[in-house]
Amino acid sequence: MSIAAVNPVDEHSLEVMRRCLEIGIGKLHLCIAGEPDEAVNLLAKDPRTQLHLCTDVDHAARCAVALARADEAQVIFKGSINTDNLLHAALNKEVGILSPGAVMTHITAAHIPAYHKLIIFSDAAVIPYPDCKQVEAIVGYGNALLKFMGVAKPKIALIHFTEKSNPKFEITTTYATVRTLAAQGFIGDAIVDGPMDVKTACDKQSAIIKHISGAVAGDADMLVFPDLEAANTFYKTISLFGNATTAGIICGCRVPIVIPSRADSVESKYMSLALAVVGQNAFSFISKSNS
C-alpha cells in the first residue's frame, strides 16, 4: 500500500505520516510545495518514504494525482492545501482520477458512544443535493464499504423528517426509487429503507412507538442524508455534543481521497487515512467498472 500525501507540512499531518511508518502501513510519497523544512527532511530519511519536490501546492496536488493515476499510490491524503485545489487536480478531465460517469461522494464513519455500533453516513462534504443516480451510488459505496468491514447484510436508512414519500419533497420520491432498486437486487444485497428520521433509524424504541417495522429501523449501519447541510450538521453535532470519533473519505475516484478539516484532531485524520486504506479494496471494483 502506498500513500500520496499532498504537502503534509503541518504538525498534524506530519504526525499522521509518522504513525503510518510506525505501524508499517506501506510506502509514503511526500509531495511537498517549495523547500522542505527540517521535520519533512527527517521524515524523508526513512527508506519507505519518497520525497517529491513541487513548485507550489497545485503542483503538489497534480503530483499526487499522477501517482494515483499510475497506480503508484492507492490513497491520497490532504495535508496543508485547500480542498478545492486538491479536488481540482483530481477532477481534471484529461489527467484526473474520476472515471467518466462515476459519482464522487464523501462517506464518514463514526463511533458514537451513545450508539451500539459503528455507523457510516453520507454526504457531508461533496454533493449539495444528491439526485437519484447519486443516491444510488452512495448506497452502493456504503454497502461495499460495510461489507468489507465485516457487516454481512448492511442496513441502510434513507433520512428525512417525514416517513412517507411526498412529491413536495423530491428527495423522498428519489428514496422510493432507490428503495425499489435495492429490493430488486440492483444495489448489492443491502437492506434499504426510508424515508425515516435519524431517531427512528437508530433507536429501536422510537421505531416501536411510531409503529415503524423492518430490519433497518433502530439498527441502521448507514444513514443517507437528503442534502449536504443536513449531513454536515449531523457530523458537527455528533463530534461536538456526542463525543464521536470520526473518519471521512472521498470515494468514487480511482483511489480514496482523505480530506480532513484543519480543525480535525490528529486522531481523526489518522483514522480517516486508516478508513481509506481499508476502503481502497472495497471501492476498487466500483471504480474499475466505471473505467
Secondary structure as UniProt FT lines:
FT   STRAND          2..6
FT   HELIX           11..23
FT   STRAND          27..33
FT   HELIX           38..44
FT   TURN            47..48
FT   STRAND          49..54
FT   HELIX           57..69
FT   TURN            70..71
FT   STRAND          75..78
FT   HELIX           83..90
FT   TURN            93..95
FT   TURN            100..101
FT   STRAND          105..111
FT   TURN            113..114
FT   STRAND          119..122
FT   HELIX           132..148
FT   TURN            149..150
FT   STRAND          155..159
FT   TURN            167..168
FT   HELIX           170..183
FT   TURN            184..189
FT   STRAND          191..196
FT   HELIX           198..202
FT   HELIX           204..209
FT   TURN            210..211
FT   TURN            217..218
FT   STRAND          222..224
FT   HELIX           228..240
FT   STRAND          245..251
FT   STRAND          257..258
FT   TURN            262..263
FT   HELIX           266..289
//
